[in-house]
Structures are given as structure tokens and as C-alpha cells.
Amino acid sequence: MHFKRLFSEADLGDLHLPCRIVMAPLTRCRSTQPGDIPNDLNVEYYKQRASAALIISEATQISPQGKGYAFTPGIYSKEQIQGWKKITNAVHEQGSRIFLQLWHVGRVSHSSLQPDNALPVAPSAIAPEGQAFTYEGMLDFETPRALETSEIPGIVEQYRQAARNAKQAGFDGVEIHAANGYLLDQFLRDGTNKRNDIYGGSIENRVRLTLEVTKAVTDVWGGGRVGIRISPTGTFNSMSDSDPQTLYNYLVEHLNPFKLAYLHVVENFAGATSEDFDFIALRKKFNGAYMANGGYTAELAEQSLESDKSDFIAFGTAFISNPDLPQRIRLGAQLNEADPSTFYGGDAKGYIDYPSLEDESALV
């Protein structure tokens, strides 16, 4: 198959990209402890994958409170900023661009991961099903503490400061993580948001925090360097909403004034049911670029672009095992199989040891 659209140039906000292949954010749990600091292993990992038109970093906690998994990196300390700077420099030396994904997990955490062993915070005191990935192993999720209304401006400021820190670390922009059952998603959806203040109840109230965060982040970066990720049909982390189409149509319409670079939509993810959701209608309501994500092969990506269902495609698992994914797609080369047992935590194995075509040809 000829991938004409996939390899065509395109504008993404303020950036002009050489193709439409984006590396999706991928949590790999390999930062240095203590301190959640990006390290030289991470530098090599991102450098290897810099043939992507744009790399979106792994989810990165905006504060100690925002952490929900062992070994994930942060963007709130000088040491973290310096660690990320090595990564952005390496990616830029390869001629690519990289955005930082800003992350607060909300209730998807554990007291053992929180400052002073406090309970995780959320819009409402409702526990998710499942277990947290902690330094002591997998532990059952706890019932979180509902945030006080007076605390929420402080959360917005955490995002604003993280956006400033990302700029200091040399990133080309940032992505607001409002998907996959984390804090902003918890506020958006009525299955997790049972508040009776200005952040709960009506759709207008439930989108308020996400819009406030978007304003804070775009105040720092300008809209053309900011994207946002949503997962309207996702059920991961015990998520649900009674009317996702109306909710997300409303959200997207109210994001438009910020002139964001892109809307990153998880169309298919663990447990997602998307048959009843109209992603094309959502795309039509958004004024910026539409980035599709969720189990796309190169063939499906080309079809989506050809039929104007998307502008960019974010590839996840394929980039884990194929550092030179764009080259493999262009040449029609076989893809390496990913090893799920090495996805989260560990060392170089299953992280920076997947061969590129160049490596394979050297062995012949």
C-alpha cells in the first residue's frame, strides 16, 4: 500500500510537520528514584524514536500529589527539568519535536505514593476498581478524598507552573491529559463527579476545571503550542458518563476559543465501546487539527486520513517495539512484536533494545 497521506506535510498549530505520524504518550515507568527524574536511559529511548513527526512524552505528573504510578517522571523540580532538558536536546538534535504531557492522576493513586501518605484526591469520594502500581507492588485502590472547592484554584496553578517548567525544559509545546480516567476526566464525567458546587452537576460545571486548566496552560504557551487529549468512550479506570456525546461536543466547542493546536482523541482503548459515539461529529466541531489514536495500523491510518476523518495519527504500542516506525511503514517492512511484560518498569530490556532496520541489516 502507498501511504501518500501519512507521509504528507501538515501544519499542527504553530508547527509545520514533515508527516502525520505522531508518537503517542506511553507510560514506561523508568525514571530515577527518589525524585521521579528523567535519566540517560530515557534520553536514549526518545532519541531512538525521533523519526516521529512529533513525540508526545509519557504522562508526567505536575506535582507530587499528581503521581499515581511508581517510577513515573515529574515536571515540578529543578532536577526533573534538567533531566527533561537532556531529552528535548537529544530529540531536537535528531530534527524532531516533542510535547510534554501534563498529568494529574486524581483518584488513580495510592496513599503510599502521596506526600505524607495522604489519600489521593478526586472530584468525589468514589474509589475506582482495581489496583495501583506502587513501590510495594500492586495494592488495592483506596477511596479518595473529595477536593474542597477552595483547593481547585491550586490545582489549576499546578498545571500553570508545570507548563512554565516544560518551557524551561526545552519542550516544543504541551498536551493536557484529560483522558483515561485521570483527574480532569474524573471531573468531566458524571460517573465520577457527584459534586454540588460550581464544578459538578451540569455539563457546564463539569467542564469548568478542564477549561480553567486550558486557559492557564495557553496563557503560558499560546494555543498553537498546546494540545488536549480526551477519551469520550473510555471505561479504563472505572469511567462512565450518561451522555458522552453531548458532554464532549460541548467541551470541544468551548475549547475552540483557545485556538489549540490539536484535539487528541482516544477512539479505542481498553474497555472502550465506541459504536454509539460519533467521532466525525466531534471532529467537525473542533477548529484545530484532529489527532486520532487507538489501535491504528498504517493501513487504517491512511484510510482515516484519506477519508478526512483525521489530520494526524498517534501510534502507541508500535513505537515501543519499532523505534524507526515511520521508516518501516514507508518501506513496507515487517514490524517487531512488542513484549508486554516489559512495558512498565524495568531496565533497558524491552525499552531501548528493539532493533531498527539499520541494526538488522548490520547483522546480515
N, C-alpha and C positions, 0 to 999 in steps of 0.2 A: 504494500500500500504506500502511496506517495503522501507524505504529510505536509502538504503545502501550507495549510493554515497554521498548523502547530509551529512551523518554523518561519512564520511571517513576523515582521517587526510590528510593534504596537506601543502606544502610549499607556502608561499606568500612572495616573496623577501627574506629578511633575517629572516623572522618569520616562525615558524612551528605552524600551527593552528590545533586544535582538530577536527574541522569540517569545512564545507564550507558555513555556514550561517553567513552572514555579515549584520550588521545593517546599512542601508543606511543613508546618511546625511538628516536630517529633520529639516527644519526651523520651530521653535516653538514660537519665539518672546516673550521670558520671561526673558530677562536679566534685571539687576538692572539699573535704571536710576537716575541721569545722570551718564554717564561713560561707558555704554554698558558692565557691569561687570557681569560675571557668579556668581550665588548665590547658597544658600543652597538648594533651590527648584530644581535647575538644577542638583546639586550633587545627590539628591535622584532619579531623573529621570534616569540619566545614570547608577547609581548603580543598579537600578531595572532591567536594560536591559543588564547587564554584562554577561549573559549566551551566548551572541553572540560570535562567534569566534573572531570577530573584530568589534569594533564600529567605524564608521566614524562620526565624530562630525557634528553638524549642521554647515551650512556655516557661516564662521567667518571673518568679514571684517579685511583686513590687514592694514587699515589706516582709518582716519575719512572720507577721500574722497571716500573710497570704500564702504561706507554704503548706502543701498538703502531701508531699511525697518525699521520701528520703533521697538525698543526693541530687536534688534539682537546684539549678543556679538561681541567684538573685540579681537585682539591679539597684540595691539600696546602700551599698557600702563602697568605699574607695577601692578596696581590694577587688571587688566584683567588677567595677568599672574598668580597672586596669586589665583584669583577665579578659573581659569582652573586647577591649581595645586591641589586644593581640589577634583576636578572631576577626574583627572587622578589617584590620590591616591586611591579614592574610587573604581574605575574600576579595578585597579591593585590588591587591597585587595580581590576582588571577583575572581581573577585569569584570567581576560580578558585583552585585549589590545585595545588601542584607538588611532586613527589617527585624526589630526585636518585638516578640510577642509579649504583651503586658498581661500579667496573670495574678488574680487573687482567687484562691480556690473556695473561699467561703466554708461551707459545712463539710466539704470533701477533704477532711484533715483528721488529725487526732491530737489529743492534748499533749502527747509525748513529743509532737513536732512543733508545738506552740510555745511562745515565750512564757516563762513561769508556769508551764504546764496548764495553761488556761484552756477552757473549752474553745473549740472552733466557733466562729461567728457565722450568722446566716440571716436572711430576712425574717425567718420564723423558726421556732424551736422544733424542727421536724428532722429526724435522722434519716439519712439515706440508707438503703440496704447495701450490704457488702462489707468490705474490709479496706483499711488504709495500709499503704506500703510504708512501714516505719523502720527505724534502725533496729527495732527488736523483732522484725518480721511482720507478717500480716496480722493486724488487730482489728476487731470489730469497730465500725464507726460508732461514734457517740452521738447523743442528742446535742445539737449545737445550742449556743446562746443566741437569742434574737438580739440583733443590734438595736440600741436605742436610737431614736430619731436624731438626737444630738451628736451621735458618733458618725453619722453618714458623711457630713462635710469633710471629716478627717480621712475617710476612705477615698473620697474624690481627690484630696490633696496628695495621698499616697500615689495615685495614678499620675498626677501632675509632676511630682518630683521624679518619679520613675521615668517619665517622658524626657525630662531635663537630663537625667543621668544617661539615658540612651543616646542623647545627642552628644554628650561629653565622651561617651564610649566609641563614637565614630560611626554609629548606625546611619543608614540612609533614610530611615523612617521607622514607624512603629505600627504594630497591629494590636488592636484592643480585643482581648479574648472574651467574647460574650456568648460562648458556645459550651456544649458538652457538660452541662450541669455544674459549672463553677459559679462564682458569686454573682456576676451580672446576669447570667442565665437564670439563677435562682430567684432574682428579683423580677425578671421578666415574666416568668410563668406562674400561673395560678395554682399549680400543683404544689409549689414550694413557697409561694408568697401568700401568706394569710394575714398580712398586716392591715391595720385600720387607720394608718396615718397617711401622709401625702405620698408615701412610697408603696402603698398597697391598695388593693381593691380594683379600681377601674384600670383599663389598659393605659390610659393617660398617666396614672400614678405609677404603674409598674414599669413603664419605660423611662421614668424620670431619672433614675440613677444612671442608666446607660447613656442618656443624653447629657447629663451633667459631666460624666467622665469624658465623653466625646468632646465636649466643649473645652474641658481642662487640657486634654491632650492636643487638640488642634490649636489652642492658644499658644502652645509651645512650638509645634511643628508646622502649623498651617495644614489645611485639609489635604493638599496634594501629596503629603508625605505620611498620611495616616490611612490605614485600612481597619475594617472591623470584621470579626468572624462570628457567625451565628449558626445555629443548628436547629432549625424550626421543628423538625420531626424527631429529633434525637430523644431517646429514652435512657441513654447512658447516665449513670449516677442517679437513677430513680427520678427521672424528669418526666413531666407531663403538663399539658395545657388543654383547657376545654375548647379553645378556638384559636389554634395556632395561625391560621391564615389571616384572620382579622388582626391579631396581635402583631405579626411580623410585617404585614402590609403597612400598618400604622407606624411601626418603628422605622421602616425604611423611608417612608415619606417624610418623617421628621428628622431623619439623618441627612436628607438632601441639602438643607441649608449650609451644612458644614463643608460641602464640596469635597467629600472624601475621595481618595484615590481608587478605592475598591471596596466591594462587598464580597467577603469570602464566605461561601455558603457550603456547609457540610450537608450534602444531599442524601448521603447514605453512610451510616456508621453503625457500630454495634447496637443492635436492637431497634434501629430506626425503621419506622414504617412510613413510607412517603407516597403511597398510592393516591391518597386523598389531598395531597398538598400540591398546589400549582406553583412550581418554581418559575415558570415562564412569566406568570403574572407578577411575581415578586421582582424578577429581573426588569420588567417594563416599568416598575415604579421607581427604580433606582437610577439616578442620573450619572453615576460613575461606572467604572468597569466592574463586570460581574466575574468573579473567580469561582469556578466550580470545583468541588472536592468530594471524593467518596468512591473509591474502587474503580477509578478510570484506568482503562488500558489506553495505549497510544491510539488504537483504532477508534475507541469510544470518544476519546478526546477530540480527534479530528472531526468526527461526525457532529459533536456538540458545537464546535467552532464553526463548521460549515453551515449548520442549520441555524446559526445565530442564537443558540441557547446560552452561550457563554463567550467571554473575551479572553480568559486565561484559565488554565487547568493546573491545580495543585496536586502533585503526586507525592504520596507519603511512603508507604512500605517499599515501593520500587526504588526509591532513593536510598533507603537503608542499605540494600544489598547491591545497588548499582551506582557507585559514585559518579560514573560517567553516563548516566541515564540518557541525556539528550543525544550523545553520540551513538549509543546503542539503538535508540529509536530511529535516528536518521539513516543508519546503515542496515536496519532490519536485523540486528544481531540478537542472539539469544540473551535473555536476562538471567542473572544469577538469582537463585532461590534465597529468600530471607530465612534466617533461623530465629523463630520467635522466642526461643529460650534465652537469647542474648539481647532482647530488646531493651530490658530495663535493668540497669545496674551492671556491674562487672568491670572488665578492663578492655584491652584492645580487641579481644576476640569478639567477632560479630559486630565490631564497631568501625575499626579502620583497616581491617584485613580482607575486605571483599575486593577481589581483583577487578581492575579496569581492563578494557580491551588491550591497552598498551602493555599491561602486565602479562596478560595471557599470550600475546604474540611474542613477548620476550622469552616465554617458556618453551615455545615451539622449536 
